[in-house]
Amino acid sequence: MVSFSISIIAVAAFFAQSALAVPSPSVDTNGIYVKRAASCTFPNPPKTSSLSSPMTVKGTFDGGNVRYDRGKGACSGQKEGGDKDAVFLLENGATLKNVVIGADQAEGVHCKGSCNIYNVWFEDVCEDAITLRQTSGTTNIVGGGAKNASDKVVQHNGGGVVNIESYCV
């Protein structure tokens, strides 16, 4: 009788352990990003889109892991740039997700207010990857990462809160 009970306990423990070992999802059922360990595996972009001027995002922009840049020669070293040099300009409350920022850029992403940056990857940071100019509110940077940054990856010029989770540098 005792060996039967121990067998049942062993089987139950095996299944419980298997259930606990399942990795957490990147998003929950409502599409909200959840915390998980940073992945340093950069995506392989299906194509490159070179922009002649910054792309302004007012709502949500899902780039489908396309590489975006500003064209050859855009990076001039550690020379401070402005909004005109960015690849993306995010308006207050905007969300940018699933984008790769290529090496041909001076400034990556500029947020004019609170913003959300999900799974945005920087292949080669020129001056700054992400510049935040919010005066209040919360900015979330979740997932993604940056390589080859000799200067700042995230520059926070303002107030409010910045949450950075699962980001690879």
PyRosetta script that sets phi, psi and omega in degrees:
from pyrosetta import init, pose_from_sequence

init()
pose = pose_from_sequence("MVSFSISIIAVAAFFAQSALAVPSPSVDTNGIYVKRAASCTFPNPPKTSSLSSPMTVKGTFDGGNVRYDRGKGACSGQKEGGDKDAVFLLENGATLKNVVIGADQAEGVHCKGSCNIYNVWFEDVCEDAITLRQTSGTTNIVGGGAKNASDKVVQHNGGGVVNIESYCV")
pose.set_psi(1, -41.1)
pose.set_omega(1, -178.7)
pose.set_phi(2, -66.3)
pose.set_psi(2, -40.8)
pose.set_omega(2, -178.9)
pose.set_phi(3, -65.3)
pose.set_psi(3, -32.0)
pose.set_omega(3, 177.6)
pose.set_phi(4, -66.2)
pose.set_psi(4, -42.4)
pose.set_omega(4, 179.6)
pose.set_phi(5, -66.2)
pose.set_psi(5, -41.0)
pose.set_omega(5, 179.1)
pose.set_phi(6, -65.8)
pose.set_psi(6, -38.4)
pose.set_omega(6, 177.7)
pose.set_phi(7, -61.7)
pose.set_psi(7, -44.3)
pose.set_omega(7, 179.3)
pose.set_phi(8, -63.5)
pose.set_psi(8, -42.0)
pose.set_omega(8, 179.0)
pose.set_phi(9, -63.5)
pose.set_psi(9, -42.0)
pose.set_omega(9, -179.8)
pose.set_phi(10, -63.4)
pose.set_psi(10, -43.1)
pose.set_omega(10, 178.5)
pose.set_phi(11, -65.3)
pose.set_psi(11, -44.2)
pose.set_omega(11, 179.1)
pose.set_phi(12, -62.0)
pose.set_psi(12, -41.1)
pose.set_omega(12, 179.2)
pose.set_phi(13, -65.2)
pose.set_psi(13, -38.8)
pose.set_omega(13, 178.2)
pose.set_phi(14, -60.4)
pose.set_psi(14, -47.6)
pose.set_omega(14, -179.5)
pose.set_phi(15, -68.2)
pose.set_psi(15, -36.1)
pose.set_omega(15, 177.8)
pose.set_phi(16, -64.8)
pose.set_psi(16, -41.3)
pose.set_omega(16, 178.8)
pose.set_phi(17, -64.2)
pose.set_psi(17, -41.6)
pose.set_omega(17, 178.9)
pose.set_phi(18, -62.9)
pose.set_psi(18, -40.4)
pose.set_omega(18, -179.5)
pose.set_phi(19, -67.0)
pose.set_psi(19, -36.2)
pose.set_omega(19, -179.4)
pose.set_phi(20, -75.4)
pose.set_psi(20, -18.9)
pose.set_omega(20, -176.5)
pose.set_phi(21, -87.7)
pose.set_psi(21, 1.4)
pose.set_omega(21, -179.8)
pose.set_phi(22, -72.4)
pose.set_psi(22, 130.3)
pose.set_omega(22, -179.9)
pose.set_phi(23, -66.7)
pose.set_psi(23, 150.1)
pose.set_omega(23, 179.8)
pose.set_phi(24, -74.6)
pose.set_psi(24, 150.8)
pose.set_omega(24, 179.1)
pose.set_phi(25, -75.8)
pose.set_psi(25, 162.4)
pose.set_omega(25, 176.0)
pose.set_phi(26, -76.5)
pose.set_psi(26, -30.5)
pose.set_omega(26, 178.1)
pose.set_phi(27, -133.6)
pose.set_psi(27, 151.6)
pose.set_omega(27, 176.8)
pose.set_phi(28, -87.4)
pose.set_psi(28, -173.3)
pose.set_omega(28, -176.1)
pose.set_phi(29, -66.3)
pose.set_psi(29, -18.1)
pose.set_omega(29, 178.0)
pose.set_phi(30, -95.7)
pose.set_psi(30, 5.3)
pose.set_omega(30, -179.8)
pose.set_phi(31, 81.4)
pose.set_psi(31, 12.2)
pose.set_omega(31, 179.7)
pose.set_phi(32, -86.9)
pose.set_psi(32, 131.3)
pose.set_omega(32, -179.4)
pose.set_phi(33, -70.0)
pose.set_psi(33, 138.6)
pose.set_omega(33, -179.1)
pose.set_phi(34, -117.8)
pose.set_psi(34, 154.2)
pose.set_omega(34, -177.3)
pose.set_phi(35, -69.5)
pose.set_psi(35, 136.2)
pose.set_omega(35, 172.5)
pose.set_phi(36, -155.6)
pose.set_psi(36, 169.6)
pose.set_omega(36, -178.1)
pose.set_phi(37, -61.9)
pose.set_psi(37, 143.8)
pose.set_omega(37, -179.5)
pose.set_phi(38, -65.5)
pose.set_psi(38, 137.4)
pose.set_omega(38, 174.2)
pose.set_phi(39, -104.8)
pose.set_psi(39, 125.6)
pose.set_omega(39, 179.8)
pose.set_phi(40, -97.5)
pose.set_psi(40, 20.9)
pose.set_omega(40, 177.1)
pose.set_phi(41, -90.5)
pose.set_psi(41, 104.9)
pose.set_omega(41, -179.2)
pose.set_phi(42, -72.2)
pose.set_psi(42, 142.0)
pose.set_omega(42, 178.6)
pose.set_phi(43, -69.8)
pose.set_psi(43, 159.2)
pose.set_omega(43, 175.9)
pose.set_phi(44, -102.0)
pose.set_psi(44, 101.1)
pose.set_omega(44, -174.4)
pose.set_phi(45, -61.1)
pose.set_psi(45, 137.8)
pose.set_omega(45, 179.3)
pose.set_phi(46, -72.0)
pose.set_psi(46, -22.7)
pose.set_omega(46, 178.6)
pose.set_phi(47, -164.0)
pose.set_psi(47, 172.7)
pose.set_omega(47, 178.3)
pose.set_phi(48, -120.0)
pose.set_psi(48, 137.3)
pose.set_omega(48, 176.1)
pose.set_phi(49, -120.9)
pose.set_psi(49, 112.4)
pose.set_omega(49, 178.7)
pose.set_phi(50, -92.7)
pose.set_psi(50, 122.3)
pose.set_omega(50, -176.7)
pose.set_phi(51, -97.9)
pose.set_psi(51, 139.0)
pose.set_omega(51, 177.4)
pose.set_phi(52, -82.7)
pose.set_psi(52, -17.5)
pose.set_omega(52, 177.4)
pose.set_phi(53, -149.3)
pose.set_psi(53, 165.6)
pose.set_omega(53, -179.1)
pose.set_phi(54, -61.4)
pose.set_psi(54, 144.6)
pose.set_omega(54, 173.9)
pose.set_phi(55, -90.2)
pose.set_psi(55, 121.9)
pose.set_omega(55, 179.0)
pose.set_phi(56, -89.5)
pose.set_psi(56, 130.5)
pose.set_omega(56, 179.6)
pose.set_phi(57, -115.3)
pose.set_psi(57, 122.2)
pose.set_omega(57, 179.2)
pose.set_phi(58, -104.6)
pose.set_psi(58, -28.9)
pose.set_omega(58, 179.6)
pose.set_phi(59, -115.3)
pose.set_psi(59, -115.1)
pose.set_omega(59, 177.6)
pose.set_phi(60, -119.1)
pose.set_psi(60, 133.8)
pose.set_omega(60, 174.9)
pose.set_phi(61, -124.4)
pose.set_psi(61, 119.8)
pose.set_omega(61, 175.8)
pose.set_phi(62, -105.8)
pose.set_psi(62, 109.5)
pose.set_omega(62, -175.1)
pose.set_phi(63, -81.5)
pose.set_psi(63, -2.5)
pose.set_omega(63, 177.9)
pose.set_phi(64, 59.8)
pose.set_psi(64, 29.0)
pose.set_omega(64, -179.1)
pose.set_phi(65, 62.6)
pose.set_psi(65, 23.1)
pose.set_omega(65, 172.9)
pose.set_phi(66, -72.9)
pose.set_psi(66, 146.0)
pose.set_omega(66, 175.6)
pose.set_phi(67, -84.1)
pose.set_psi(67, 129.3)
pose.set_omega(67, 176.7)
pose.set_phi(68, -117.6)
pose.set_psi(68, 139.3)
pose.set_omega(68, 175.1)
pose.set_phi(69, -149.2)
pose.set_psi(69, -172.5)
pose.set_omega(69, -178.7)
pose.set_phi(70, -115.6)
pose.set_psi(70, 13.5)
pose.set_omega(70, 176.4)
pose.set_phi(71, 94.1)
pose.set_psi(71, 163.9)
pose.set_omega(71, -177.3)
pose.set_phi(72, -55.5)
pose.set_psi(72, 138.8)
pose.set_omega(72, 175.8)
pose.set_phi(73, 80.3)
pose.set_psi(73, 6.2)
pose.set_omega(73, -177.3)
pose.set_phi(74, -68.1)
pose.set_psi(74, -31.0)
pose.set_omega(74, -179.2)
pose.set_phi(75, -86.6)
pose.set_psi(75, 121.2)
pose.set_omega(75, 177.9)
pose.set_phi(76, -117.1)
pose.set_psi(76, 43.1)
pose.set_omega(76, 178.0)
pose.set_phi(77, 75.8)
pose.set_psi(77, -144.5)
pose.set_omega(77, -174.4)
pose.set_phi(78, -89.9)
pose.set_psi(78, 29.7)
pose.set_omega(78, 176.6)
pose.set_phi(79, -77.4)
pose.set_psi(79, 123.4)
pose.set_omega(79, 179.4)
pose.set_phi(80, -60.9)
pose.set_psi(80, 131.4)
pose.set_omega(80, 177.3)
pose.set_phi(81, -113.3)
pose.set_psi(81, -172.8)
pose.set_omega(81, 178.7)
pose.set_phi(82, -134.6)
pose.set_psi(82, -165.0)
pose.set_omega(82, -179.3)
pose.set_phi(83, -56.1)
pose.set_psi(83, -34.9)
pose.set_omega(83, -177.7)
pose.set_phi(84, -65.4)
pose.set_psi(84, -18.8)
pose.set_omega(84, -178.3)
pose.set_phi(85, -97.3)
pose.set_psi(85, -6.5)
pose.set_omega(85, -176.8)
pose.set_phi(86, -73.9)
pose.set_psi(86, 159.5)
pose.set_omega(86, 171.8)
pose.set_phi(87, -84.2)
pose.set_psi(87, -44.8)
pose.set_omega(87, 178.9)
pose.set_phi(88, -126.5)
pose.set_psi(88, 136.5)
pose.set_omega(88, 171.2)
pose.set_phi(89, -112.3)
pose.set_psi(89, 117.3)
pose.set_omega(89, -179.2)
pose.set_phi(90, -102.2)
pose.set_psi(90, 122.9)
pose.set_omega(90, 176.1)
pose.set_phi(91, -73.9)
pose.set_psi(91, 166.6)
pose.set_omega(91, 179.6)
pose.set_phi(92, -54.6)
pose.set_psi(92, 126.1)
pose.set_omega(92, 178.7)
pose.set_phi(93, 87.0)
pose.set_psi(93, -1.0)
pose.set_omega(93, -177.4)
pose.set_phi(94, -74.1)
pose.set_psi(94, 157.3)
pose.set_omega(94, 176.9)
pose.set_phi(95, -127.6)
pose.set_psi(95, 129.9)
pose.set_omega(95, 175.0)
pose.set_phi(96, -118.2)
pose.set_psi(96, 129.1)
pose.set_omega(96, -179.2)
pose.set_phi(97, -145.6)
pose.set_psi(97, 153.7)
pose.set_omega(97, 174.7)
pose.set_phi(98, 55.1)
pose.set_psi(98, 58.6)
pose.set_omega(98, -179.0)
pose.set_phi(99, -131.5)
pose.set_psi(99, 145.3)
pose.set_omega(99, 171.2)
pose.set_phi(100, -113.4)
pose.set_psi(100, 126.9)
pose.set_omega(100, 176.6)
pose.set_phi(101, -98.5)
pose.set_psi(101, 117.9)
pose.set_omega(101, -177.9)
pose.set_phi(102, -76.2)
pose.set_psi(102, 178.9)
pose.set_omega(102, -176.3)
pose.set_phi(103, -71.1)
pose.set_psi(103, -25.5)
pose.set_omega(103, -175.8)
pose.set_phi(104, -84.8)
pose.set_psi(104, 75.5)
pose.set_omega(104, 178.7)
pose.set_phi(105, -160.9)
pose.set_psi(105, 153.4)
pose.set_omega(105, 176.4)
pose.set_phi(106, -96.5)
pose.set_psi(106, -43.4)
pose.set_omega(106, 179.2)
pose.set_phi(107, -128.0)
pose.set_psi(107, 141.7)
pose.set_omega(107, -177.8)
pose.set_phi(108, -86.3)
pose.set_psi(108, -86.2)
pose.set_omega(108, -175.5)
pose.set_phi(109, -119.0)
pose.set_psi(109, 129.6)
pose.set_omega(109, 173.8)
pose.set_phi(110, -115.5)
pose.set_psi(110, 125.6)
pose.set_omega(110, 175.4)
pose.set_phi(111, -103.0)
pose.set_psi(111, 123.2)
pose.set_omega(111, -179.8)
pose.set_phi(112, -81.7)
pose.set_psi(112, -13.8)
pose.set_omega(112, 178.2)
pose.set_phi(113, -155.4)
pose.set_psi(113, -157.5)
pose.set_omega(113, 175.1)
pose.set_phi(114, -62.1)
pose.set_psi(114, 141.0)
pose.set_omega(114, -179.7)
pose.set_phi(115, -151.1)
pose.set_psi(115, 171.2)
pose.set_omega(115, 176.2)
pose.set_phi(116, -124.4)
pose.set_psi(116, 129.8)
pose.set_omega(116, -179.9)
pose.set_phi(117, -125.8)
pose.set_psi(117, 108.5)
pose.set_omega(117, -175.4)
pose.set_phi(118, -117.3)
pose.set_psi(118, 124.2)
pose.set_omega(118, 175.3)
pose.set_phi(119, 53.6)
pose.set_psi(119, 51.0)
pose.set_omega(119, 175.4)
pose.set_phi(120, -106.8)
pose.set_psi(120, 126.9)
pose.set_omega(120, -172.9)
pose.set_phi(121, -114.9)
pose.set_psi(121, 138.1)
pose.set_omega(121, 178.7)
pose.set_phi(122, -116.1)
pose.set_psi(122, 112.9)
pose.set_omega(122, -176.3)
pose.set_phi(123, -72.6)
pose.set_psi(123, -32.2)
pose.set_omega(123, -178.8)
pose.set_phi(124, -157.7)
pose.set_psi(124, 101.4)
pose.set_omega(124, -176.7)
pose.set_phi(125, -71.2)
pose.set_psi(125, 128.2)
pose.set_omega(125, 177.4)
pose.set_phi(126, -86.4)
pose.set_psi(126, -88.0)
pose.set_omega(126, 179.5)
pose.set_phi(127, -92.4)
pose.set_psi(127, -63.7)
pose.set_omega(127, 176.4)
pose.set_phi(128, -134.5)
pose.set_psi(128, 145.6)
pose.set_omega(128, 174.4)
pose.set_phi(129, -81.7)
pose.set_psi(129, -54.2)
pose.set_omega(129, -175.1)
pose.set_phi(130, -130.2)
pose.set_psi(130, 126.0)
pose.set_omega(130, 175.7)
pose.set_phi(131, -117.2)
pose.set_psi(131, 125.5)
pose.set_omega(131, -177.4)
pose.set_phi(132, -111.7)
pose.set_psi(132, 124.7)
pose.set_omega(132, -178.8)
pose.set_phi(133, -118.3)
pose.set_psi(133, 26.0)
pose.set_omega(133, 179.9)
pose.set_phi(134, -68.5)
pose.set_psi(134, 149.1)
pose.set_omega(134, 175.4)
pose.set_phi(135, -100.7)
pose.set_psi(135, -18.7)
pose.set_omega(135, 177.5)
pose.set_phi(136, -161.4)
pose.set_psi(136, -178.9)
pose.set_omega(136, 178.3)
pose.set_phi(137, 87.6)
pose.set_psi(137, -167.4)
pose.set_omega(137, -175.5)
pose.set_phi(138, -128.7)
pose.set_psi(138, 132.8)
pose.set_omega(138, 172.0)
pose.set_phi(139, -110.6)
pose.set_psi(139, 137.4)
pose.set_omega(139, 178.6)
pose.set_phi(140, -116.3)
pose.set_psi(140, 126.7)
pose.set_omega(140, 173.5)
pose.set_phi(141, -119.1)
pose.set_psi(141, 109.0)
pose.set_omega(141, -173.5)
pose.set_phi(142, -129.3)
pose.set_psi(142, 128.3)
pose.set_omega(142, -179.2)
pose.set_phi(143, 72.2)
pose.set_psi(143, 176.2)
pose.set_omega(143, -179.6)
pose.set_phi(144, 86.0)
pose.set_psi(144, -168.8)
pose.set_omega(144, -179.2)
pose.set_phi(145, 175.8)
pose.set_psi(145, 177.5)
pose.set_omega(145, -177.8)
pose.set_phi(146, -141.7)
pose.set_psi(146, 140.2)
pose.set_omega(146, 176.8)
pose.set_phi(147, -119.8)
pose.set_psi(147, 158.1)
pose.set_omega(147, 171.7)
pose.set_phi(148, 55.8)
pose.set_psi(148, 45.1)
pose.set_omega(148, 179.1)
pose.set_phi(149, -97.4)
pose.set_psi(149, 110.7)
pose.set_omega(149, 177.2)
pose.set_phi(150, -90.0)
pose.set_psi(150, -8.4)
pose.set_omega(150, -179.8)
pose.set_phi(151, -128.4)
pose.set_psi(151, -135.3)
pose.set_omega(151, -175.2)
pose.set_phi(152, -83.0)
pose.set_psi(152, 145.1)
pose.set_omega(152, 170.4)
pose.set_phi(153, -96.2)
pose.set_psi(153, -50.7)
pose.set_omega(153, 177.5)
pose.set_phi(154, -120.4)
pose.set_psi(154, 124.9)
pose.set_omega(154, 176.8)
pose.set_phi(155, -116.9)
pose.set_psi(155, 116.8)
pose.set_omega(155, -177.5)
pose.set_phi(156, -105.5)
pose.set_psi(156, 105.0)
pose.set_omega(156, -178.5)
pose.set_phi(157, -106.5)
pose.set_psi(157, 71.2)
pose.set_omega(157, -179.5)
pose.set_phi(158, 166.1)
pose.set_psi(158, -157.4)
pose.set_omega(158, -177.7)
pose.set_phi(159, -105.9)
pose.set_psi(159, -166.0)
pose.set_omega(159, 178.9)
pose.set_phi(160, 82.8)
pose.set_psi(160, -165.1)
pose.set_omega(160, -174.6)
pose.set_phi(161, -119.4)
pose.set_psi(161, 141.5)
pose.set_omega(161, 174.1)
pose.set_phi(162, -122.3)
pose.set_psi(162, 120.4)
pose.set_omega(162, 175.5)
pose.set_phi(163, -102.4)
pose.set_psi(163, 124.3)
pose.set_omega(163, 176.7)
pose.set_phi(164, -121.8)
pose.set_psi(164, 120.0)
pose.set_omega(164, -178.3)
pose.set_phi(165, -135.7)
pose.set_psi(165, 141.3)
pose.set_omega(165, 173.3)
pose.set_phi(166, 55.2)
pose.set_psi(166, 44.8)
pose.set_omega(166, -176.7)
pose.set_phi(167, -112.0)
pose.set_psi(167, 133.2)
pose.set_omega(167, -174.9)
pose.set_phi(168, -105.2)
pose.set_psi(168, 123.1)
pose.set_omega(168, 176.3)
pose.set_phi(169, -125.6)
pose.dump_pdb("model.pdb")
